[in-house]
Amino acid sequence: MRALRSAPLLAAVLTLAGCSSPGAPSLILAGAYFPAWILCSVVGILAAIVARVVMVGTGLSNTIPLQLFVCVALGLLIAVATWVFWFGQ
């Protein structure tokens, strides 16, 4: 019973260990450190929005099925490519 009560505490401690890794890329924005994945995800979201605007503007939205999945996949591709090219990991 005691092990069952301490399981959430153990899970919290194990997940916090990854936050202090010395090689975690971070950016200094306005004097504060931000994880680099936030910037990469914002770039991916903006790429998905631009892709949607381009699809509507060119009329491709009438022919491409499952546009939500296409835009999400393109945004994810751009976000991961940004991470790889910028941080080389």
C-alpha positions, 0 to 999 in steps of 0.5 A: 500500500505504501509503494502505491502511494509513493508511485506518483512521487517517484514518477515526478522525480524521474521526469524532472531528471531530464530537465537538468541535462547540460546539453539542453538547447535553450535560447535567450529571448528578452533576458529569459531562457526558453527551450528551443523546441518552443521556437521550432514548434512556432515555426511549424505552426506558422508553416502549417498556416501558410500552407493552408492559406496557399492551398485556399489561394490556389484552389488546391483546397478543392482537390486535396482530401484530408487537408487538416492532416496535410497541414499538420504533417507539413507543419511537423515536417518543417518544425523537425527540419528547423530543429535538425538544421538549426541545432544539428541533432 
